[in-house]
Amino acid sequence: MALSSEQRDQIERRIRAPIDRLLGGQIPVGGACDIKTLAREADISRAALYRTWGHLKDEFEQRRSAAQAGGQQPDPREARIARLREQNQRLTHKLARTRPAASR
């Protein structure tokens, strides 16, 4: 069954709203700034998002990539993971530099 233009507009608005929320950092509990969460928040299947609404999926991915390239991390959890990785790397290097001195 084909969708009317009104139905298509309504579904598109239903997808665009969570795109804006996710990219704005409003990540639901148990979610991430990803396609799976976008589909869940828009109340459509991931398959439908890929097949029928692929242009919106692509727009979401492009906007997310642009935000990340600009130094923004829409997903606070991912930003925290990145900070912790950097901190872990710094501490590992610091420990490696102090170990030879401690064994003397």
C-alpha positions as CSV (number, residue, x, y, z in Angstrom):
1,M,0.0,0.0,0.0
2,A,1.4,3.3,-1.1
3,L,1.6,6.1,1.5
4,S,-0.1,9.4,0.8
5,S,2.1,12.5,0.8
6,E,0.6,13.5,4.2
7,Q,1.6,10.1,5.7
8,R,5.1,10.4,4.2
9,D,5.4,13.9,5.7
10,Q,4.2,12.7,9.1
11,I,6.6,9.8,9.2
12,E,9.5,12.0,8.0
13,R,8.8,14.4,10.8
14,R,8.6,11.5,13.2
15,I,12.2,10.5,12.1
16,R,13.6,14.1,12.0
17,A,12.6,14.8,15.6
18,P,14.8,12.1,17.1
19,I,17.6,13.0,14.7
20,D,17.6,16.5,16.1
21,R,17.4,15.2,19.7
22,L,20.1,12.6,19.3
23,L,22.5,15.1,17.6
24,G,21.6,17.6,20.3
25,G,22.9,15.2,23.0
26,Q,19.6,13.9,24.3
27,I,20.5,10.3,24.3
28,P,17.9,8.0,25.9
29,V,18.9,5.5,28.6
30,G,20.3,2.4,27.1
31,G,20.7,4.2,23.7
32,A,23.5,5.8,21.8
33,C,23.8,8.3,18.9
34,D,23.3,5.6,16.3
35,I,20.9,4.2,13.7
36,K,19.5,1.6,16.1
37,T,18.5,4.2,18.6
38,L,17.2,6.5,15.9
39,A,14.9,3.8,14.5
40,R,13.7,2.9,18.0
41,E,13.0,6.6,18.9
42,A,11.2,7.1,15.6
43,D,9.2,4.0,16.2
44,I,10.1,2.4,12.9
45,S,12.1,-0.7,12.1
46,R,15.8,-0.4,11.1
47,A,14.9,-2.1,7.9
48,A,12.4,0.6,7.0
49,L,14.9,3.2,7.9
50,Y,17.4,1.7,5.5
51,R,15.0,0.8,2.7
52,T,12.4,3.5,2.7
53,W,13.9,6.4,4.6
54,G,17.6,5.9,3.6
55,H,17.9,9.6,2.7
56,L,17.2,10.4,6.4
57,K,19.5,7.8,7.7
58,D,22.2,9.2,5.4
59,E,21.5,12.7,6.6
60,F,21.7,11.6,10.2
61,E,25.1,9.9,9.6
62,Q,26.4,12.9,7.7
63,R,25.4,15.4,10.4
64,R,26.8,13.1,13.1
65,S,30.1,12.8,11.2
66,A,30.2,16.6,10.7
67,A,29.6,17.2,14.4
68,Q,32.4,14.8,15.3
69,A,34.8,16.3,12.8
70,G,34.0,19.7,14.3
71,G,35.1,18.5,17.7
72,Q,31.5,17.9,19.0
73,Q,30.5,14.6,20.4
74,P,26.7,14.3,20.4
75,D,26.8,11.2,22.6
76,P,28.1,12.1,26.0
77,R,29.0,8.4,26.7
78,E,31.2,8.3,23.6
79,A,32.9,11.5,24.6
80,R,33.6,10.1,28.1
81,I,35.0,6.9,26.5
82,A,37.3,8.9,24.3
83,R,38.5,11.0,27.4
84,L,39.1,7.8,29.4
85,R,41.0,6.2,26.6
86,E,43.3,9.3,26.3
87,Q,43.8,9.3,30.1
88,N,44.6,5.6,30.1
89,Q,47.1,6.1,27.4
90,R,48.8,9.0,29.2
91,L,48.9,7.0,32.5
92,T,50.3,3.9,30.7
93,H,53.1,6.0,29.2
94,K,53.8,7.6,32.5
95,L,54.0,4.2,34.3
96,A,56.3,2.9,31.6
97,R,58.6,5.8,32.1
98,T,58.7,5.3,35.9
99,R,59.2,1.5,35.9
100,P,62.8,1.4,34.7
101,A,63.7,4.0,37.3
102,A,62.0,1.9,40.1
103,S,63.9,-1.3,39.2
104,R,67.4,0.4,39.6
